[in-house]
Amino acid sequence: MGRLVRGLAAGGQLRVLAAETTDVVEEARRRHGTSPTATAALGRALTGAALLAFLLSKSPRERVTLILEGDGPLGGVVAEAGVDGAVRGYVKNPAAEAELRDDGKLNVGTLVGAGELRIVRVLASGEQFDSSVPLVSGEIAEDLAHYLWQSEQIPSAVLLGVRVAPGGHVEAAGGLVVQVLPGAEEETITRLEQNLAGIRGFTDLLTEHGLEGAAERVLEGLGLDWTDLRSLGYAEDAVPLRFACRCSREKALDALAYFDPEEREAMIREDGGAEVVCHWCGEVYRFSPEELRALGAEEVRCPDCGELWYKKRADGVEIVYPDSICKCGRPVETEPEPPNA
């Protein structure tokens, strides 16, 4: 399981968040079967999303989604995280690969390509905020720093790293964000810049010194003080991070309701049932012919075009057509309220 810690440095002039995500990224690699460079891209995005969730969220029910839409062979990266520590994500082309950079490191920038970084914040109320900035390098850390400056007006240093072993598994992964708070002295900023200039890579520090030790070396000479997270209810004095998806067998079956009965019968004839794969986590859900045919008894469809209006369930309506008029022009007929409701 991964972990996240936070603190202040330089007497409150700098905000610090650090995350160790080795197990999180390895689980994502295992589920999606990513190539080494795709693993590095996905791992950086997952770590970045976890850090952003704790930087931007105001409520435990809020979530942050990081979307890299580049023109490289990877096709795009999506990662989502919340302050509950649950992180999930995927890449569009997990087998995509690129030649190593001249310095021998994995070439994430080439794999991602040019494009934009989108950040989607979903509040506890369900309200959604979507902002985007052009990708600076596709290396993800620089792109997140650019986003925090352009969209949040917060000067930030972002370090992200994933070390992939020759066999393909993840040896180390993690990240660090240092934000310069209003009123920070020039001397503090200069010292931080000097420290960052001497950093070889965050995974090197993480491997050699552990999570807190890695951050302390980046903030050397700046008086880093860690927040006591035990007072906030975290037993291990750190926020646990884990790869976790919100998919379920019930949700997968609901997705099949959007296919009309003829299409579902075709699945039965051709494949003996249906298979739904969650793109977030790779979980596979299989459904028998009996389960597919049982969907028909729960559905109310347009008599003219067959569009799904709603599903009848013992515990209430699960799917409701979004408009009062069907796409074919017929008024949508909702189920009448039961007597004395």
Protein Blocks (a to p, Z undefined) as FASTA:
>chain_A
ZZdddddeehhpaccddddfklmmmmmmmmnopafklmmmmmmmmmmmmmmmmmmpcbfk
bccddddddfbfnopacddddfkopacdddfblmbccdddfkopacfklmnopcdddddd
ddfkopacddddddfklnommmmmmmmmmmnopacdddddddddfkopafbgcddddddd
ehiafklmmmmmmmmmmpnbfklmmmmnojmlmmmmmmgoklpacddfklnopanopacd
ddddfbdfklmmmmmmmpcfklmmmmmmmnopacdddfknopacdddfklmmmmmmmpcc
dfklopafbdcdfkbcfbdcfbfbdfkopacddddddehZZ
